[in-house]
Every structure is written in structure tokens, then in C-alpha cells.
Amino acid sequence: MKTLDIQQETDLLNILEKRFHKNSHRHPEVKWEEVYKKLKDSPLKLSILFRMEETGGEPDVICWEGNDNEIVFVDCVTETPKGRRSICYDHEALEARKQYKPENSAINMAEEIGIELLDENQYFELQKFGEFDLKTSSWIKTPKEIRDRGGALFGDKRFGRVFIYHNGADSYYGVRGFRGFLRV
């Protein structure tokens, strides 16, 4: 992954700082100066955040329970990122489709970007910070025993409640993508 040029880095840091201050309820104990220093010390992480932003994720710092000693950026766009939709769950599912294959899979794209998919608990934690996936849905990290049977999990929020469902891992829909996170 290539590092950002000075203008890209400056623009990204400005976007992240504005979002950080606008959504302080997501990280009440974290200071922007701490985040800024860690990002400036890690050009690779900045490149990953650039890709998260570029694909529509609107990454922001989230303070999840149990991650007090690390800074975690999570896709906080209201609906699943537009640049990561219409994809099946993983490469195995993509290869298994005989016709009408999507262009990619959630697991492949996450690896290409350099992020991890949210798991079920992280998806529930994210929903404590806002209204996410009211019209879309997001693939989430699926336990091996479910994936071994051909399935995959996804989540959304409807009727004021978070739901986790299952589908064939090879399925894909125009409104289903994935959310990811990055530890800095």
C-alpha cells in the first residue's frame, strides 16, 4: 500500500479532525492530539484510513468497552459504505457462484483495504453510538461453524432494534456491504 502525498495526508487529517470533534460522544475521553500523534507516526495506518474514507466509510474513533488503551477507527457512515456494496461474503463464496458473480467479496475487500470486519459484538457496540444501517445491511465476521455450512451473518437496524441474520455466503444485494475497523 502506498503512502499518501502531503496534500492527501493534510486533507484526510482535516476530515478526520472535523468528524472527531463533531462526534465527541463516540470518544469522550480521547483527545484529538493523541489521535493526531499516533496517525502522524504511522503513515501506513493513514493510508488505510484514506481507503476507508475513499470507499465511503467515514471512519471515526470509537471507544468500545475493553479498548481503553488503543485508538480504534470504525466505519461510521449512516448506511453501509457505498463503495463496498453488492458483494458476497468471502472469496470461497465468490468462486462458488456459477453466474451473476459480484465483483468482489467483503473479506477480500477488507484485506485489500487493510481493515477487519466487525464481529457481532462490535456491531452491537457501534449501534450504541448512532443510527446505522436503517436502510442497508452489513456483512459481519461469521463464526467458522456457520461459514462451514455455507452461511454468513449480516446485521442491520430496524424498528429501533439491531438484528443479526444469516444468508448464504454467496448472496449479494445492492444495499448490503460491510463495515470495518482499524486499530491505530
Z-matrix of the N, CA and C atoms (Angstrom, degrees):
N
C 1 1.445
C 2 1.525 1 107.99
N 3 1.316 2 116.16 1 132.21
C 4 1.456 3 119.52 2 -177.38
C 5 1.532 4 111.28 3 -81.85
N 6 1.308 5 114.91 4 152.26
C 7 1.464 6 119.64 5 176.75
C 8 1.522 7 108.93 6 -80.35
N 9 1.301 8 115.22 7 160.53
C 10 1.458 9 121.15 8 -177.26
C 11 1.524 10 110.68 9 -81.41
N 12 1.334 11 115.57 10 151.26
C 13 1.456 12 117.47 11 171.66
C 14 1.531 13 108.31 12 -77.92
N 15 1.307 14 117.08 13 171.95
C 16 1.468 15 121.53 14 -173.62
C 17 1.525 16 111.63 15 -60.10
N 18 1.331 17 117.51 16 -41.51
C 19 1.468 18 120.10 17 -179.13
C 20 1.529 19 111.58 18 -67.14
N 21 1.327 20 117.31 19 -43.07
C 22 1.466 21 120.72 20 177.64
C 23 1.524 22 110.74 21 -61.15
N 24 1.326 23 116.75 22 -44.06
C 25 1.458 24 121.13 23 179.67
C 26 1.526 25 110.86 24 -62.40
N 27 1.322 26 116.75 25 -46.31
C 28 1.469 27 121.27 26 179.96
C 29 1.517 28 110.88 27 -61.53
N 30 1.329 29 116.41 28 -46.86
C 31 1.471 30 120.54 29 -179.88
C 32 1.528 31 111.10 30 -61.40
N 33 1.334 32 116.27 31 -45.12
C 34 1.462 33 120.40 32 -179.52
C 35 1.525 34 110.93 33 -63.42
N 36 1.306 35 117.53 34 -46.32
C 37 1.465 36 120.27 35 179.90
C 38 1.528 37 111.37 36 -61.21
N 39 1.325 38 117.09 37 -36.94
C 40 1.470 39 120.19 38 176.75
C 41 1.528 40 111.35 39 -64.68
N 42 1.321 41 117.08 40 -43.60
C 43 1.472 42 121.76 41 178.24
C 44 1.526 43 109.93 42 -61.80
N 45 1.333 44 115.90 43 -48.31
C 46 1.465 45 120.32 44 -178.40
C 47 1.522 46 111.52 45 -63.17
N 48 1.328 47 117.54 46 -39.60
C 49 1.461 48 120.28 47 179.86
C 50 1.528 49 111.33 48 -65.91
N 51 1.320 50 117.24 49 -44.96
C 52 1.475 51 120.31 50 178.01
C 53 1.527 52 111.13 51 -59.94
N 54 1.327 53 116.39 52 -45.12
C 55 1.464 54 120.92 53 179.76
C 56 1.535 55 110.26 54 -64.69
N 57 1.310 56 116.80 55 -40.43
C 58 1.459 57 122.59 56 179.59
C 59 1.535 58 110.30 57 -58.75
N 60 1.326 59 116.84 58 -48.45
C 61 1.466 60 120.60 59 -178.20
C 62 1.536 61 112.00 60 -71.62
N 63 1.319 62 116.30 61 -35.80
C 64 1.474 63 120.39 62 179.94
C 65 1.530 64 111.91 63 -66.63
N 66 1.310 65 117.01 64 -29.23
C 67 1.473 66 122.16 65 -175.16
C 68 1.520 67 111.71 66 -119.03
N 69 1.303 68 116.97 67 47.36
C 70 1.468 69 121.35 68 -175.49
C 71 1.529 70 113.05 69 -62.50
N 72 1.328 71 117.82 70 -19.93
C 73 1.472 72 120.49 71 177.54
C 74 1.531 73 112.18 72 -64.97
N 75 1.314 74 117.63 73 -17.98
C 76 1.466 75 121.13 74 179.16
C 77 1.530 76 112.19 75 -79.77
N 78 1.324 77 116.75 76 -17.18
C 79 1.467 78 121.43 77 -174.24
C 80 1.531 79 110.35 78 -154.91
N 81 1.331 80 117.81 79 60.67
C 82 1.466 81 121.20 80 -171.96
C 83 1.523 82 115.45 81 -61.19
N 84 1.300 83 118.97 82 -26.38
C 85 1.468 84 121.54 83 -176.77
C 86 1.531 85 113.04 84 -97.19
N 87 1.314 86 118.05 85 -2.51
C 88 1.461 87 121.39 86 -175.30
C 89 1.524 88 109.64 87 -98.06
N 90 1.313 89 116.03 88 138.01
C 91 1.461 90 122.83 89 178.15
C 92 1.529 91 109.24 90 -101.80
N 93 1.328 92 116.09 91 139.29
C 94 1.452 93 120.48 92 -179.39
C 95 1.535 94 111.12 93 -56.88
N 96 1.311 95 118.21 94 -37.14
C 97 1.457 96 121.65 95 -178.43
C 98 1.534 97 111.39 96 -57.77
N 99 1.348 98 117.05 97 -37.84
C 100 1.469 99 121.25 98 177.43
C 101 1.532 100 110.27 99 -64.77
N 102 1.324 101 115.05 100 -45.73
C 103 1.460 102 120.80 101 -179.48
C 104 1.529 103 109.65 102 -63.24
N 105 1.311 104 116.03 103 -47.79
C 106 1.466 105 122.11 104 -178.93
C 107 1.528 106 111.05 105 -56.48
N 108 1.328 107 117.00 106 -46.83
C 109 1.461 108 120.88 107 -178.87
C 110 1.530 109 111.00 108 -61.65
N 111 1.319 110 116.34 109 -45.34
C 112 1.474 111 119.12 110 179.47
C 113 1.531 112 111.34 111 -62.71
N 114 1.331 113 116.58 112 -40.64
C 115 1.462 114 119.92 113 179.83
C 116 1.521 115 111.84 114 -67.38
N 117 1.328 116 116.65 115 -41.81
C 118 1.467 117 119.92 116 179.44
C 119 1.526 118 111.26 117 -64.63
N 120 1.330 119 116.75 118 -28.93
C 121 1.463 120 121.42 119 179.23
C 122 1.522 121 112.93 120 -82.71
N 123 1.337 122 117.20 121 -3.76
C 124 1.458 123 119.96 122 -175.98
C 125 1.532 124 111.41 123 -137.00
N 126 1.334 125 117.06 124 82.35
C 127 1.464 126 120.05 125 -179.91
C 128 1.531 127 113.44 126 -59.24
N 129 1.329 128 117.91 127 -31.96
C 130 1.465 129 120.47 128 178.53
C 131 1.532 130 110.32 129 -64.73
N 132 1.333 131 117.64 130 -43.38
C 133 1.470 132 121.11 131 178.89
C 134 1.527 133 110.19 132 -63.68
N 135 1.324 134 117.16 133 -37.50
C 136 1.467 135 120.31 134 176.72
C 137 1.529 136 110.87 135 -63.00
N 138 1.326 137 116.61 136 -39.81
C 139 1.469 138 119.99 137 177.61
C 140 1.526 139 111.39 138 -63.45
N 141 1.318 140 116.04 139 -38.92
C 142 1.469 141 120.05 140 178.18
C 143 1.518 142 110.14 141 -66.45
N 144 1.322 143 117.17 142 -44.14
C 145 1.472 144 120.37 143 177.30
C 146 1.528 145 111.10 144 -61.75
N 147 1.319 146 116.97 145 -35.23
C 148 1.463 147 121.40 146 176.16
C 149 1.529 148 109.96 147 -60.12
N 150 1.338 149 116.47 148 -45.11
C 151 1.475 150 120.48 149 179.19
C 152 1.531 151 110.99 150 -66.39
N 153 1.338 152 116.52 151 -37.30
C 154 1.470 153 119.24 152 176.46
C 155 1.526 154 109.50 153 -61.17
N 156 1.308 155 115.92 154 -44.22
C 157 1.470 156 121.29 155 179.91
C 158 1.526 157 110.59 156 -67.02
N 159 1.313 158 116.25 157 -44.44
C 160 1.455 159 122.90 158 -177.57
C 161 1.538 160 112.27 159 -60.92
N 162 1.333 161 117.07 160 -32.70
C 163 1.467 162 120.73 161 179.89
C 164 1.527 163 112.15 162 -92.15
N 165 1.342 164 116.84 163 7.92
C 166 1.458 165 120.63 164 171.99
C 167 1.512 166 116.05 165 94.96
N 168 1.324 167 118.74 166 14.32
C 169 1.462 168 121.08 167 -174.12
C 170 1.519 169 116.63 168 -77.83
N 171 1.342 170 117.25 169 -22.91
C 172 1.461 171 121.18 170 -175.84
C 173 1.534 172 111.70 171 48.72
N 174 1.346 173 117.30 172 60.28
C 175 1.464 174 120.47 173 -177.45
C 176 1.529 175 112.57 174 -63.60
N 177 1.321 176 114.82 175 142.13
C 178 1.460 177 121.82 176 176.17
C 179 1.523 178 108.40 177 -145.82
N 180 1.317 179 115.77 178 159.62
C 181 1.461 180 121.70 179 178.71
C 182 1.525 181 109.10 180 -73.14
N 183 1.317 182 116.15 181 130.98
C 184 1.464 183 122.80 182 177.03
C 185 1.519 184 107.93 183 -123.16
N 186 1.309 185 116.79 184 133.84
C 187 1.469 186 121.23 185 174.11
C 188 1.516 187 108.38 186 -98.72
N 189 1.319 188 114.82 187 96.21
C 190 1.453 189 121.59 188 175.69
C 191 1.510 190 108.77 189 -83.70
N 192 1.301 191 115.15 190 156.39
C 193 1.462 192 119.22 191 173.56
C 194 1.527 193 108.27 192 -61.31
N 195 1.330 194 115.69 193 131.32
C 196 1.452 195 120.07 194 176.67
C 197 1.508 196 115.45 195 89.18
N 198 1.339 197 119.52 196 -0.25
C 199 1.465 198 119.45 197 177.87
C 200 1.524 199 110.93 198 -115.13
N 201 1.325 200 116.31 199 38.72
C 202 1.457 201 121.86 200 -175.31
C 203 1.525 202 113.77 201 -61.90
N 204 1.301 203 118.27 202 -28.50
C 205 1.463 204 120.96 203 -174.31
C 206 1.520 205 113.79 204 -97.97
N 207 1.305 206 117.59 205 6.82
C 208 1.459 207 119.14 206 -179.59
C 209 1.524 208 110.44 207 -136.96
N 210 1.299 209 115.07 208 157.44
C 211 1.456 210 120.78 209 176.00
C 212 1.522 211 106.70 210 -99.38
N 213 1.320 212 116.33 211 126.90
C 214 1.453 213 121.74 212 -178.29
C 215 1.528 214 108.99 213 -122.32
N 216 1.321 215 115.81 214 124.22
C 217 1.456 216 121.75 215 173.68
C 218 1.522 217 107.86 216 -97.59
N 219 1.326 218 116.28 217 134.49
C 220 1.461 219 122.85 218 -179.29
C 221 1.524 220 108.03 219 -128.84
N 222 1.323 221 116.90 220 146.08
C 223 1.467 222 120.88 221 173.76
C 224 1.525 223 108.55 222 -63.27
N 225 1.320 224 117.13 223 115.78
C 226 1.463 225 121.67 224 -176.33
C 227 1.522 226 113.17 225 -115.40
N 228 1.314 227 117.94 226 15.85
C 229 1.462 228 120.60 227 175.34
C 230 1.527 229 107.90 228 -62.97
N 231 1.317 230 116.99 229 145.02
C 232 1.461 231 121.48 230 -174.41
C 233 1.528 232 112.39 231 -56.77
N 234 1.317 233 117.48 232 -48.83
C 235 1.465 234 121.83 233 177.23
C 236 1.524 235 108.36 234 -108.19
N 237 1.315 236 117.23 235 156.59
C 238 1.465 237 120.78 236 -176.66
C 239 1.535 238 109.83 237 -48.83
N 240 1.321 239 119.00 238 140.84
C 241 1.462 240 121.80 239 -173.19
C 242 1.533 241 113.65 240 -52.40
N 243 1.332 242 115.50 241 129.09
C 244 1.467 243 121.25 242 -176.58
C 245 1.518 244 113.28 243 -61.02
N 246 1.301 245 117.40 244 -33.99
C 247 1.463 246 120.81 245 -178.90
C 248 1.512 247 114.08 246 -78.54
N 249 1.334 248 116.81 247 5.32
C 250 1.467 249 121.03 248 -177.85
C 251 1.522 250 111.87 249 -133.66
N 252 1.306 251 117.23 250 32.60
C 253 1.479 252 120.98 251 -178.75
C 254 1.522 253 110.94 252 -106.22
N 255 1.343 254 114.45 253 172.37
C 256 1.473 255 122.61 254 179.40
C 257 1.518 256 111.55 255 60.06
N 258 1.318 257 114.86 256 46.23
C 259 1.459 258 121.05 257 -179.10
C 260 1.524 259 109.34 258 -130.75
N 261 1.322 260 115.50 259 151.03
C 262 1.463 261 119.25 260 174.69
C 263 1.526 262 108.75 261 -84.77
N 264 1.329 263 117.28 262 -173.57
C 265 1.461 264 120.10 263 -172.24
C 266 1.527 265 113.98 264 -76.05
N 267 1.344 266 118.42 265 -54.48
C 268 1.466 267 119.87 266 -174.95
C 269 1.527 268 110.92 267 -142.83
N 270 1.334 269 115.11 268 177.41
C 271 1.460 270 120.83 269 -176.40
C 272 1.535 271 111.75 270 -62.89
N 273 1.314 272 116.55 271 -39.28
C 274 1.463 273 120.74 272 178.75
C 275 1.536 274 110.49 273 -58.58
N 276 1.320 275 116.31 274 -43.94
C 277 1.466 276 120.53 275 179.05
C 278 1.526 277 110.72 276 -67.02
N 279 1.309 278 116.61 277 -39.27
C 280 1.465 279 121.29 278 178.43
C 281 1.524 280 110.59 279 -60.78
N 282 1.319 281 116.18 280 -45.68
C 283 1.466 282 120.77 281 -179.53
C 284 1.523 283 112.35 282 -69.19
N 285 1.323 284 117.44 283 -27.56
C 286 1.466 285 121.64 284 -178.35
C 287 1.525 286 112.74 285 -74.01
N 288 1.319 287 117.16 286 -22.72
C 289 1.474 288 119.59 287 -179.88
C 290 1.518 289 109.72 288 -69.14
N 291 1.315 290 116.01 289 129.38
C 292 1.458 291 120.92 290 -179.40
C 293 1.527 292 111.83 291 -85.93
N 294 1.324 293 116.71 292 -31.57
C 295 1.466 294 120.71 293 179.18
C 296 1.528 295 109.28 294 -145.85
N 297 1.315 296 114.97 295 163.28
C 298 1.468 297 122.40 296 -179.82
C 299 1.529 298 111.93 297 54.68
N 300 1.316 299 114.36 298 46.14
C 301 1.464 300 119.01 299 -179.95
C 302 1.527 301 109.87 300 -69.23
N 303 1.330 302 116.88 301 138.59
C 304 1.464 303 118.66 302 171.41
C 305 1.533 304 108.59 303 -71.12
N 306 1.310 305 116.19 304 169.15
C 307 1.465 306 119.41 305 -178.09
C 308 1.518 307 113.32 306 -72.69
N 309 1.333 308 116.79 307 -25.63
C 310 1.454 309 118.91 308 -174.86
C 311 1.524 310 109.32 309 -159.33
N 312 1.330 311 115.55 310 -174.85
C 313 1.459 312 121.51 311 176.58
C 314 1.522 313 109.23 312 -129.61
N 315 1.317 314 115.55 313 161.34
C 316 1.465 315 121.12 314 -179.28
C 317 1.524 316 111.26 315 -61.85
N 318 1.315 317 117.04 316 -46.12
C 319 1.462 318 120.64 317 -178.10
C 320 1.531 319 110.71 318 -64.18
N 321 1.336 320 117.25 319 -43.89
C 322 1.472 321 120.23 320 178.01
C 323 1.524 322 111.10 321 -60.50
N 324 1.333 323 116.11 322 -47.71
C 325 1.468 324 119.65 323 -177.83
C 326 1.519 325 111.40 324 -63.81
N 327 1.316 326 116.72 325 -40.56
C 328 1.469 327 119.94 326 179.05
C 329 1.534 328 109.87 327 -60.86
N 330 1.326 329 116.69 328 -43.24
C 331 1.464 330 120.32 329 178.24
C 332 1.520 331 111.13 330 -64.56
N 333 1.334 332 117.09 331 -41.59
C 334 1.463 333 121.00 332 179.02
C 335 1.528 334 111.27 333 -61.94
N 336 1.326 335 116.40 334 -40.31
C 337 1.467 336 121.18 335 -180.00
C 338 1.524 337 110.48 336 -74.63
N 339 1.331 338 117.18 337 -37.33
C 340 1.461 339 122.01 338 -178.64
C 341 1.519 340 113.07 339 103.83
N 342 1.348 341 116.39 340 25.51
C 343 1.463 342 121.83 341 -178.52
C 344 1.524 343 109.94 342 -121.29
N 345 1.326 344 114.96 343 172.60
C 346 1.461 345 121.73 344 176.13
C 347 1.527 346 109.06 345 -113.59
N 348 1.328 347 116.44 346 146.88
C 349 1.462 348 120.21 347 172.78
C 350 1.520 349 109.47 348 -69.02
N 351 1.328 350 116.20 349 148.10
C 352 1.457 351 120.63 350 173.23
C 353 1.520 352 108.75 351 -67.19
N 354 1.316 353 117.17 352 144.67
C 355 1.453 354 119.63 353 170.90
C 356 1.535 355 108.33 354 -93.02
N 357 1.299 356 116.47 355 -179.58
C 358 1.461 357 121.02 356 -175.58
C 359 1.533 358 111.75 357 -58.53
N 360 1.322 359 117.58 358 -47.14
C 361 1.464 360 120.34 359 -179.52
C 362 1.521 361 111.95 360 -64.29
N 363 1.319 362 117.21 361 -41.40
C 364 1.464 363 120.90 362 178.60
C 365 1.523 364 111.17 363 -65.10
N 366 1.326 365 117.01 364 -36.67
C 367 1.464 366 120.54 365 177.94
C 368 1.529 367 110.22 366 -63.68
N 369 1.322 368 116.92 367 -43.15
C 370 1.465 369 120.52 368 176.07
C 371 1.532 370 110.72 369 -62.96
N 372 1.328 371 117.56 370 -41.32
C 373 1.470 372 121.60 371 178.73
C 374 1.529 373 110.43 372 -61.59
N 375 1.328 374 116.94 373 -45.39
C 376 1.466 375 120.56 374 179.30
C 377 1.518 376 110.80 375 -55.51
N 378 1.323 377 116.78 376 -42.31
C 379 1.462 378 121.30 377 -175.67
C 380 1.534 379 112.51 378 -64.64
N 381 1.330 380 117.99 379 -14.89
C 382 1.469 381 120.71 380 176.49
C 383 1.527 382 111.50 381 -73.02
N 384 1.345 383 116.65 382 -15.37
C 385 1.459 384 121.42 383 -175.02
C 386 1.519 385 114.04 384 -102.46
N 387 1.315 386 118.05 385 3.70
C 388 1.459 387 119.88 386 -179.80
C 389 1.506 388 112.20 387 166.92
N 390 1.306 389 114.21 388 -171.02
C 391 1.460 390 122.90 389 179.37
C 392 1.531 391 107.42 390 -103.85
N 393 1.319 392 117.43 391 102.64
C 394 1.457 393 122.26 392 -176.15
C 395 1.526 394 110.55 393 -119.18
N 396 1.311 395 115.75 394 142.34
C 397 1.469 396 123.77 395 176.73
C 398 1.525 397 112.24 396 58.99
N 399 1.326 398 115.98 397 49.94
C 400 1.465 399 120.11 398 175.87
C 401 1.527 400 111.58 399 -79.23
N 402 1.332 401 117.44 400 -23.63
C 403 1.468 402 121.95 401 179.66
C 404 1.523 403 112.31 402 -122.92
N 405 1.324 404 116.23 403 -10.30
C 406 1.460 405 121.41 404 -178.19
C 407 1.530 406 108.67 405 -122.68
N 408 1.311 407 116.16 406 -177.18
C 409 1.466 408 120.44 407 174.99
C 410 1.522 409 108.33 408 -142.03
N 411 1.324 410 115.81 409 160.56
C 412 1.461 411 121.08 410 -176.40
C 413 1.528 412 111.00 411 -131.23
N 414 1.346 413 115.36 412 129.13
C 415 1.455 414 119.82 413 171.64
C 416 1.521 415 108.11 414 -59.76
N 417 1.322 416 117.11 415 143.08
C 418 1.461 417 121.46 416 174.62
C 419 1.530 418 108.68 417 -126.24
N 420 1.325 419 115.51 418 160.37
C 421 1.465 420 120.69 419 -179.47
C 422 1.528 421 108.37 420 -56.25
N 423 1.303 422 115.43 421 127.00
C 424 1.463 423 122.51 422 -173.46
C 425 1.528 424 110.85 423 -104.44
N 426 1.326 425 116.96 424 131.66
C 427 1.467 426 119.47 425 176.73
C 428 1.539 427 111.46 426 -59.38
N 429 1.327 428 115.64 427 146.81
C 430 1.462 429 122.32 428 -176.49
C 431 1.525 430 112.35 429 -54.94
N 432 1.331 431 117.62 430 -41.25
C 433 1.468 432 119.43 431 -176.34
C 434 1.532 433 112.21 432 -64.54
N 435 1.313 434 117.78 433 -28.43
C 436 1.471 435 121.13 434 175.78
C 437 1.521 436 109.77 435 -79.25
N 438 1.340 437 115.51 436 -44.25
C 439 1.465 438 119.38 437 -178.55
C 440 1.517 439 111.11 438 -64.68
N 441 1.331 440 117.86 439 -35.81
C 442 1.467 441 121.55 440 178.85
C 443 1.527 442 112.19 441 -62.55
N 444 1.311 443 116.71 442 -21.23
C 445 1.470 444 121.28 443 179.28
C 446 1.523 445 112.02 444 -97.35
N 447 1.336 446 116.57 445 8.96
C 448 1.462 447 120.70 446 175.58
C 449 1.520 448 114.73 447 94.08
N 450 1.319 449 116.95 448 0.10
C 451 1.457 450 119.68 449 -176.89
C 452 1.516 451 113.41 450 -100.90
N 453 1.318 452 114.53 451 170.61
C 454 1.462 453 122.52 452 174.14
C 455 1.528 454 107.50 453 -151.78
N 456 1.323 455 115.64 454 156.27
C 457 1.464 456 121.45 455 -177.20
C 458 1.524 457 111.57 456 -103.33
N 459 1.323 458 114.90 457 149.39
C 460 1.457 459 121.24 458 172.54
C 461 1.520 460 108.26 459 -145.83
N 462 1.320 461 114.91 460 160.46
C 463 1.456 462 119.43 461 -179.13
C 464 1.514 463 111.96 462 -132.23
N 465 1.325 464 114.80 463 160.12
C 466 1.459 465 122.45 464 171.54
C 467 1.523 466 108.03 465 -157.58
N 468 1.314 467 115.72 466 179.19
C 469 1.460 468 120.55 467 178.04
C 470 1.525 469 107.53 468 -127.78
N 471 1.324 470 115.26 469 122.07
C 472 1.459 471 122.08 470 178.65
C 473 1.521 472 108.10 471 -137.31
N 474 1.307 473 116.23 472 147.57
C 475 1.466 474 121.49 473 174.88
C 476 1.531 475 112.54 474 55.72
N 477 1.346 476 115.80 475 32.33
C 478 1.451 477 120.16 476 179.12
C 479 1.518 478 114.71 477 74.99
N 480 1.318 479 117.35 478 15.26
C 481 1.463 480 121.47 479 -176.09
C 482 1.528 481 110.67 480 -137.68
N 483 1.323 482 116.56 481 147.10
C 484 1.460 483 121.70 482 177.17
C 485 1.524 484 108.65 483 -88.02
N 486 1.328 485 115.01 484 133.44
C 487 1.462 486 121.16 485 178.36
C 488 1.525 487 109.43 486 -120.99
N 489 1.325 488 116.16 487 141.09
C 490 1.461 489 122.94 488 171.71
C 491 1.518 490 106.16 489 -115.85
N 492 1.328 491 115.62 490 128.68
C 493 1.459 492 122.00 491 -177.48
C 494 1.524 493 109.52 492 -124.58
N 495 1.325 494 114.55 493 178.76
C 496 1.460 495 121.13 494 174.07
C 497 1.518 496 108.64 495 -127.39
N 498 1.300 497 114.71 496 157.36
C 499 1.458 498 122.30 497 176.73
C 500 1.521 499 106.25 498 -155.28
N 501 1.319 500 116.48 499 166.23
C 502 1.455 501 118.43 500 171.26
C 503 1.522 502 108.25 501 -62.96
N 504 1.308 503 117.13 502 137.52
C 505 1.462 504 120.63 503 -177.64
C 506 1.521 505 112.60 504 -61.84
N 507 1.332 506 116.95 505 -21.96
C 508 1.461 507 120.03 506 -179.44
C 509 1.524 508 113.40 507 -87.57
N 510 1.322 509 117.58 508 -1.84
C 511 1.462 510 119.49 509 179.68
C 512 1.530 511 110.10 510 -76.34
N 513 1.319 512 115.06 511 155.67
C 514 1.462 513 119.43 512 174.45
C 515 1.515 514 108.56 513 -154.67
N 516 1.314 515 114.45 514 149.03
C 517 1.465 516 121.84 515 -177.19
C 518 1.520 517 108.45 516 -140.24
N 519 1.303 518 115.59 517 153.47
C 520 1.460 519 121.36 518 -179.21
C 521 1.510 520 113.84 519 -61.52
N 522 1.315 521 117.14 520 -21.77
C 523 1.465 522 120.14 521 -178.07
C 524 1.538 523 112.69 522 -108.95
N 525 1.323 524 117.06 523 11.72
C 526 1.468 525 119.09 524 177.26
C 527 1.521 526 109.60 525 -113.76
N 528 1.308 527 114.22 526 128.55
C 529 1.460 528 121.40 527 176.74
C 530 1.515 529 108.89 528 -138.01
N 531 1.317 530 116.25 529 -137.94
C 532 1.462 531 119.18 530 176.03
C 533 1.525 532 109.71 531 -154.89
N 534 1.322 533 113.96 532 155.54
C 535 1.462 534 123.03 533 173.90
C 536 1.516 535 107.80 534 -112.65
N 537 1.312 536 115.06 535 147.06
C 538 1.444 537 118.90 536 179.94
C 539 1.513 538 111.94 537 -131.71
N 540 1.329 539 113.69 538 176.88
C 541 1.459 540 119.03 539 176.70
C 542 1.522 541 109.74 540 -142.84
N 543 1.331 542 114.30 541 159.79
C 544 1.452 543 122.54 542 -179.94
C 545 1.512 544 109.06 543 -137.63
N 546 1.313 545 116.08 544 127.81
C 547 1.466 546 121.05 545 173.29
C 548 1.528 547 108.58 546 -88.16
N 549 1.313 548 115.96 547 132.83
C 550 1.468 549 120.83 548 -179.68
C 551 1.515 550 108.72 549 -113.96
